[in-house]
Amino acid sequence: MYYSVFFKLKTEENVRGILNFSSKEEIVEKIYNPYKNSGKLELENEIVSKEDIEFLQIVETGLQAPENYLNVKRYIKETKQLGEKFLNERFPNYYAKDITDEI
């Protein structure tokens, strides 16, 4: 499994991503704990305040995530419709699950 973070700043139109962490623990250490504890994140070598972030989403994927957030968003929808086990076993390149609430 791979784990990626997608976020959108209030001042920008595009969704950006930090792609393909190797474990949930790595995301918790580098993204979630600083976000929760200090209200600031270092995203792509830039310190960002929690108030500047419009949304933050953590996604688990079967293979390395594509850079295009619209594809990931579609994969999340398909995974919900077709079932996690089915997609992860048969078509892992289309498996994507929003795990933001789990972390």
Buried (B, 14 or more C-beta within 10 A) or exposed (E): BBBBBBBBBEEEEEBBBBBEBEEBEEBBEBBBEBBEEEEBBEBEEEEBEEEBBEEBBBBBBBBEBBEEBEEBBEBBEBBEEBEBEEBBEEBEEBBBBBBEEEB
